[in-house]
Amino acid sequence: MLSKTFRALKAKQSISMTNEELKSVSVTKSIDARGTACPGPLLEAKKAIGTIESGDVMEILSADEGTKVDIPKWCNKQGHEYLGAVEENGYFKIYMKKK
């Protein structure tokens, strides 16, 4: 029972790495959703998650502000690790690790 509770708590917390750490992460899959509005970036991420292995890191590029909220919520709901986001010139790079 304790391990189940621990896993539930771990799944709800964000990992959030520093910008420097995020910039050095080895990305397995990059999704460019900068041309789509909400919920486009999330839908693109949902499609792409099936193409990577457990432990792989996916990067989502998005110009939509809502993606910075949607991706962490989705990660927590699905058990993936939200690693953080880096703001670039006019868009965000959002990083997550597949469970």
C-alpha positions as a printed NumPy array, in Angstrom:
array([[  0.   ,   0.   ,   0.   ],
       [  2.798,   2.436,   0.811],
       [  4.458,   1.923,  -2.572],
       [  1.142,   2.636,  -4.333],
       [  0.784,   5.886,  -2.388],
       [  4.391,   6.826,  -3.113],
       [  3.913,   6.204,  -6.839],
       [  0.752,   8.32 ,  -6.841],
       [  2.555,  11.193,  -5.13 ],
       [  5.529,  10.91 ,  -7.48 ],
       [  3.245,  10.977, -10.52 ],
       [  1.656,  14.221,  -9.317],
       [  4.862,  16.138,  -8.847],
       [  6.713,  17.978, -11.592],
       [ 10.384,  17.276, -12.052],
       [ 11.219,  20.757, -13.396],
       [ 14.846,  20.994, -14.427],
       [ 16.874,  24.172, -14.904],
       [ 17.105,  25.758, -18.372],
       [ 20.712,  24.606, -18.695],
       [ 19.8  ,  21.024, -17.771],
       [ 16.9  ,  21.044, -20.227],
       [ 19.084,  22.351, -23.038],
       [ 21.477,  19.429, -22.547],
       [ 18.788,  16.704, -22.416],
       [ 19.044,  14.052, -25.124],
       [ 15.759,  14.303, -27.055],
       [ 14.427,  11.203, -28.785],
       [ 11.49 ,  12.879, -30.54 ],
       [ 10.795,  16.528, -31.327],
       [  7.288,  17.697, -32.217],
       [  6.937,  21.053, -33.953],
       [  3.433,  22.286, -33.116],
       [  4.22 ,  25.99 , -33.395],
       [  1.647,  26.449, -36.167],
       [ -1.24 ,  25.049, -34.146],
       [ -3.438,  26.589, -31.466],
       [ -4.797,  24.845, -28.394],
       [ -5.462,  21.9  , -28.255],
       [ -3.216,  21.191, -31.29 ],
       [  0.114,  20.861, -29.448],
       [ -1.384,  18.467, -26.881],
       [ -3.015,  16.371, -29.613],
       [  0.307,  16.208, -31.487],
       [  2.061,  15.074, -28.289],
       [ -0.582,  12.414, -27.67 ],
       [ -0.076,  11.031, -31.19 ],
       [  3.714,  11.072, -30.915],
       [  3.979,   9.453, -27.464],
       [  3.18 ,   6.06 , -29.003],
       [  6.224,   6.291, -31.264],
       [  8.816,   6.459, -28.464],
       [  9.947,   3.996, -25.811],
       [  9.61 ,   4.194, -22.044],
       [ 12.302,   6.503, -20.642],
       [ 12.65 ,   8.451, -23.903],
       [ 12.414,  12.252, -23.857],
       [ 10.043,  14.141, -26.118],
       [ 10.324,  17.848, -26.899],
       [  7.201,  19.788, -27.901],
       [  7.689,  23.131, -29.666],
       [  4.692,  25.409, -29.22 ],
       [  3.866,  29.097, -29.51 ],
       [  0.593,  28.56 , -27.632],
       [  0.753,  29.74 , -23.985],
       [ -1.769,  27.093, -22.904],
       [  0.611,  24.286, -23.82 ],
       [  2.746,  25.139, -20.783],
       [ -0.265,  24.176, -18.654],
       [ -1.738,  21.376, -20.786],
       [  1.39 ,  19.227, -21.141],
       [  2.243,  19.076, -17.394],
       [ -1.394,  18.206, -16.563],
       [ -1.439,  15.488, -19.2  ],
       [  1.91 ,  14.113, -17.981],
       [  0.63 ,  13.919, -14.413],
       [ -2.592,  12.24 , -15.524],
       [ -0.76 ,   9.648, -17.645],
       [  2.196,   9.081, -15.31 ],
       [  4.824,  10.622, -17.601],
       [  7.478,  12.947, -16.179],
       [  7.168,  16.629, -17.002],
       [ 10.752,  17.895, -17.107],
       [ 10.162,  21.607, -17.721],
       [  9.961,  24.286, -20.396],
       [ 12.418,  26.702, -21.977],
       [ 11.182,  29.958, -23.46 ],
       [ 12.696,  30.758, -26.833],
       [ 12.093,  33.714, -29.149],
       [  8.314,  33.532, -29.64 ],
       [  7.767,  29.91 , -28.617],
       [  8.387,  27.317, -25.914],
       [ 10.317,  24.053, -25.835],
       [  8.513,  21.713, -23.468],
       [ 10.205,  18.527, -22.298],
       [  8.678,  15.309, -20.992],
       [  9.836,  11.755, -20.372],
       [  7.621,   8.809, -21.254],
       [  6.765,   6.49 , -18.366]])
